[in-house]
Amino acid sequence: MPEIETRRRAKTAKRQGKSPSTLAGEYVREEMHHIREGKHGARSAKQAIAIGLSKARREGVDIPDKSAKKKKSPSRKSAAAPRAPRKSSSARKKSSLKALQREPRSAASHTALSRQARQAASKRTAAQRSAAARKAARTRKRAS
């Protein structure tokens, strides 16, 4: 469960009209802190980020799920009745935490995160990277 401080930060960002990815970033940041302080580990930086994003989704941050793109067509989807997400059992929660505690802490290192960021950027086209940089410059707070 996310810490109160993280929720407060995300709430403030939402009130300011920041994008959902910015709000999700707060939860990812918290996850990195948890790994660095030794609460648990992660196999890779990608997994550490995924845990943070998962927390954000559970908290109601409107970020799309990668697997949602691969789901059935709209006509098939409307035929199936929507199901409420099931609560995972305490045994499952405990075992998944134990598994994470066995993982290394290096996933949240600056080097690992830098490597992950470079890898993610390399998969994007030059135009996409340029557009992202332009948007960042547009939304950056101006120095007074």
LOLUMVEX-735538 format. One record per residue (C-alpha): residue number from 1; x, y, z. Coordinates in steps of 0.1 Angstrom, whole numbers, plus 5000, padded with zeros to 4 digits. Layout:
BEGIN
<n:NUM&c1:X&c2:Y&c3:Z>
...
***
This chain:
BEGIN
<n:1&c1:5000&c2:5000&c3:5000>
<n:2&c1:5014&c2:5034&c3:4990>
<n:3&c1:5026&c2:5058&c3:5018>
<n:4&c1:5005&c2:5088&c3:5027>
<n:5&c1:5032&c2:5112&c3:5015>
<n:6&c1:5032&c2:5096&c3:4980>
<n:7&c1:4994&c2:5098&c3:4978>
<n:8&c1:4995&c2:5135&c3:4989>
<n:9&c1:5021&c2:5143&c3:4963>
<n:10&c1:5001&c2:5126&c3:4935>
<n:11&c1:4970&c2:5144&c3:4946>
<n:12&c1:4987&c2:5177&c3:4945>
<n:13&c1:5001&c2:5170&c3:4910>
<n:14&c1:4966&c2:5160&c3:4898>
<n:15&c1:4951&c2:5192&c3:4912>
<n:16&c1:4978&c2:5211&c3:4892>
<n:17&c1:4966&c2:5194&c3:4861>
<n:18&c1:4997&c2:5172&c3:4856>
<n:19&c1:4995&c2:5142&c3:4833>
<n:20&c1:4987&c2:5107&c3:4845>
<n:21&c1:5023&c2:5096&c3:4838>
<n:22&c1:5036&c2:5123&c3:4862>
<n:23&c1:5012&c2:5110&c3:4889>
<n:24&c1:5024&c2:5075&c3:4883>
<n:25&c1:5060&c2:5087&c3:4886>
<n:26&c1:5054&c2:5094&c3:4923>
<n:27&c1:5045&c2:5057&c3:4929>
<n:28&c1:5075&c2:5045&c3:4909>
<n:29&c1:5097&c2:5069&c3:4929>
<n:30&c1:5084&c2:5054&c3:4961>
<n:31&c1:5091&c2:5019&c3:4948>
<n:32&c1:5127&c2:5029&c3:4941>
<n:33&c1:5130&c2:5042&c3:4977>
<n:34&c1:5116&c2:5009&c3:4990>
<n:35&c1:5142&c2:4989&c3:4971>
<n:36&c1:5170&c2:5011&c3:4980>
<n:37&c1:5162&c2:5010&c3:5017>
<n:38&c1:5160&c2:4972&c3:5016>
<n:39&c1:5123&c2:4965&c3:5020>
<n:40&c1:5126&c2:4942&c3:4990>
<n:41&c1:5144&c2:4939&c3:4957>
<n:42&c1:5136&c2:4934&c3:4920>
<n:43&c1:5151&c2:4914&c3:4892>
<n:44&c1:5155&c2:4944&c3:4870>
<n:45&c1:5148&c2:4981&c3:4867>
<n:46&c1:5120&c2:4973&c3:4844>
<n:47&c1:5103&c2:4951&c3:4871>
<n:48&c1:5109&c2:4978&c3:4897>
<n:49&c1:5091&c2:5004&c3:4875>
<n:50&c1:5063&c2:4979&c3:4867>
<n:51&c1:5056&c2:4974&c3:4905>
<n:52&c1:5053&c2:5012&c3:4909>
<n:53&c1:5030&c2:5015&c3:4879>
<n:54&c1:5009&c2:4986&c3:4892>
<n:55&c1:5005&c2:5005&c3:4925>
<n:56&c1:4995&c2:5036&c3:4907>
<n:57&c1:4968&c2:5017&c3:4887>
<n:58&c1:4954&c2:5003&c3:4919>
<n:59&c1:4953&c2:5038&c3:4934>
<n:60&c1:4932&c2:5049&c3:4904>
<n:61&c1:4958&c2:5067&c3:4883>
<n:62&c1:4945&c2:5067&c3:4847>
<n:63&c1:4975&c2:5050&c3:4829>
<n:64&c1:4968&c2:5025&c3:4802>
<n:65&c1:4977&c2:4989&c3:4808>
<n:66&c1:5001&c2:4974&c3:4782>
<n:67&c1:4981&c2:4942&c3:4780>
<n:68&c1:4949&c2:4962&c3:4774>
<n:69&c1:4961&c2:4968&c3:4738>
<n:70&c1:4963&c2:4931&c3:4731>
<n:71&c1:4928&c2:4923&c3:4744>
<n:72&c1:4898&c2:4912&c3:4724>
<n:73&c1:4879&c2:4933&c3:4698>
<n:74&c1:4853&c2:4958&c3:4711>
<n:75&c1:4824&c2:4936&c3:4699>
<n:76&c1:4836&c2:4905&c3:4718>
<n:77&c1:4844&c2:4926&c3:4748>
<n:78&c1:4809&c2:4940&c3:4751>
<n:79&c1:4794&c2:4905&c3:4750>
<n:80&c1:4814&c2:4895&c3:4781>
<n:81&c1:4801&c2:4908&c3:4815>
<n:82&c1:4826&c2:4930&c3:4833>
<n:83&c1:4840&c2:4912&c3:4864>
<n:84&c1:4852&c2:4929&c3:4896>
<n:85&c1:4889&c2:4923&c3:4903>
<n:86&c1:4894&c2:4895&c3:4928>
<n:87&c1:4913&c2:4901&c3:4959>
<n:88&c1:4945&c2:4880&c3:4961>
<n:89&c1:4948&c2:4857&c3:4991>
<n:90&c1:4971&c2:4866&c3:5020>
<n:91&c1:4991&c2:4835&c3:5012>
<n:92&c1:4997&c2:4847&c3:4977>
<n:93&c1:5006&c2:4882&c3:4989>
<n:94&c1:5030&c2:4868&c3:5014>
<n:95&c1:5047&c2:4845&c3:4989>
<n:96&c1:5051&c2:4872&c3:4963>
<n:97&c1:5067&c2:4895&c3:4990>
<n:98&c1:5091&c2:4867&c3:5000>
<n:99&c1:5100&c2:4862&c3:4964>
<n:100&c1:5107&c2:4899&c3:4960>
<n:101&c1:5128&c2:4899&c3:4992>
<n:102&c1:5151&c2:4873&c3:4976>
<n:103&c1:5158&c2:4896&c3:4946>
<n:104&c1:5188&c2:4919&c3:4944>
<n:105&c1:5187&c2:4955&c3:4954>
<n:106&c1:5207&c2:4967&c3:4924>
<n:107&c1:5176&c2:4971&c3:4903>
<n:108&c1:5170&c2:5005&c3:4917>
<n:109&c1:5206&c2:5017&c3:4913>
<n:110&c1:5213&c2:5049&c3:4893>
<n:111&c1:5232&c2:5028&c3:4868>
<n:112&c1:5204&c2:5003&c3:4863>
<n:113&c1:5178&c2:5031&c3:4859>
<n:114&c1:5201&c2:5049&c3:4835>
<n:115&c1:5205&c2:5018&c3:4814>
<n:116&c1:5167&c2:5012&c3:4814>
<n:117&c1:5160&c2:5048&c3:4803>
<n:118&c1:5186&c2:5046&c3:4775>
<n:119&c1:5172&c2:5013&c3:4763>
<n:120&c1:5136&c2:5027&c3:4763>
<n:121&c1:5147&c2:5058&c3:4745>
<n:122&c1:5165&c2:5038&c3:4718>
<n:123&c1:5133&c2:5020&c3:4709>
<n:124&c1:5116&c2:5054&c3:4700>
<n:125&c1:5121&c2:5072&c3:4668>
<n:126&c1:5140&c2:5105&c3:4666>
<n:127&c1:5108&c2:5123&c3:4658>
<n:128&c1:5091&c2:5108&c3:4690>
<n:129&c1:5121&c2:5118&c3:4711>
<n:130&c1:5121&c2:5153&c3:4696>
<n:131&c1:5084&c2:5157&c3:4702>
<n:132&c1:5088&c2:5146&c3:4738>
<n:133&c1:5116&c2:5171&c3:4743>
<n:134&c1:5095&c2:5199&c3:4728>
<n:135&c1:5066&c2:5191&c3:4750>
<n:136&c1:5089&c2:5190&c3:4781>
<n:137&c1:5102&c2:5225&c3:4772>
<n:138&c1:5067&c2:5237&c3:4767>
<n:139&c1:5054&c2:5224&c3:4801>
<n:140&c1:5086&c2:5232&c3:4821>
<n:141&c1:5081&c2:5259&c3:4848>
<n:142&c1:5096&c2:5292&c3:4837>
<n:143&c1:5124&c2:5307&c3:4858>
<n:144&c1:5112&c2:5341&c3:4871>
***
